[in-house]
Amino acid sequence: MRNAEPDTVWNCFGFGPEVCIRYERQGRGPIPVLLLHGFAASRATWDDLRELFPLDRYTLYLIDLKGFGRSSKPPNGDYGPVEQGAILLAFLSELQLTNVILVGHSYGGTVALMALLMARRSAWRELFAGAVLMGVPAWPQHLPRFFRYLKAPFLGSLLLHLLPNRYVVTRALESVYFDRKLADDRHRKRYADCFRGEGTVSALVRTARQMVPEKWEEFCAEYPALETPLLLLWGREDRVVRLRQGERLRATVPGARLEVISHCGHNPHEEHPEEAWNIIRRFLEEVTQVQG
């Protein structure tokens, strides 16, 4: 069922004097769902999936992470997943939300994992009712070429400033989609602003360099203690974060479920939104029944 009326409100959450986190609230349902985009993306990455949520049952919160979309991009900011996780917890506290469903894609999934672990350390047992993680790098891995370029001193900034925006966006989308024909005008328009604008290049470079948090192995060691119901959703042909990461996470987190979509790359919510939604819907129904 597609929603005829968006029922959308834009707002800003302040995190310190220099950081405004822009977010979009959509719907009026009793079940809060918070969606976290991946690297070099924004809340627009969810445009296909969001249409499928019944807005009388769910309220969606679509956040632009610090350094992305409409959110602040301080020149010397901390864009690592621990900082982003702390912002997320502060956001939920400010809005007094509990029993939240987290949906995180790629880097947003890493942020979601950090938030789950930080909430567990704080004994906020009722904060999260479940989490859906798509193509999440849960352990350090070999970085794609694009990330290696961004991390190189001066090279990443130089390339993003010199190369045409259309070329950068097209190559980025071709690297994440299984069907490269999806790197079309509609999707290029969706991501064009993610590679340009004041402060964007600096934020991308700093995020790429800070993506692996200090002492990540200590966080990884806590995965077996996670008690939040976890759905792992992967594209079988994901070239960015290989399926073996999902298989390892399923084996590590008790009760975690892994669902795999064939003929799909790194972005199942865009390449196969209907199939992705059906998998997520079943998980949400099970989790909310338990909570009810």
Summary of the structure (lengths in Angstrom):
residues: 292
radius of gyration: 17.7
end to end distance: 23.5
largest distance: 53.8
contacts: 956
relative contact order: 0.14
helix: 45%
strand: 17%
